[in-house]
């Protein structure tokens, strides 16, 4: 297991993270914001769909 480091402008709302991650993994839209940023990074990490160092996934 590896850590995922994600830089966001504001702290994500913990209660929304699970739903945002589920949406990202399912390919569903989620409003922009810190939750979406974290969710995209998690989805990229889990699926192996990394898009380079700027993706925030590792």
N, C-alpha and C positions, 0 to 999 in steps of 0.2 A: 504494500500500500504506500502511496506517496501523498504528500501534502499538496494542496492546491492553494496558491497564493493569488488573490484577486484584489486589485486596487479599485475602490469605488469612491465616489465623491461624498456619499453619506452612508451611514450604517444601514444595512438592510433590515427590514421588519422581520424578526424571526418567525412570526406566525404566517408569513407569506412565502417563505423560502421553499417549503415542501411543494406547495402548489406550483410555484414558478419553475422548480426543477422538473416536476412531472410534466408540465407544459413543454418545456424545452426538450425533454427526452421524447415526447410524443410529436414534436414538430408543430405544436400549436403556438399561436401568437400570445405574447405577454407584453403588457405595457412597459416601455422603457423605464429604467430606474435601476437602483442598486440590486434589487432582487433578480431582475432580468440579467444583469451582468454576471452575477454569481451563478445563476441557473445555466447560462450559456457555457460558462467555464466548466461547470460540473458535467454537463452533457457532452461537451467536447472531450473531456478527460475520460469519461466512461465509455464513449463510443470510439475513442481513438481518432476522432476527427479534428486533430490539432491543425491550426492555421498559422503556425510560426510563433516567434517570441512575443509578438504584440497581441496575441489572442488572450493573454491572461490566464491560460489554462495550466501552466506549470512554471 
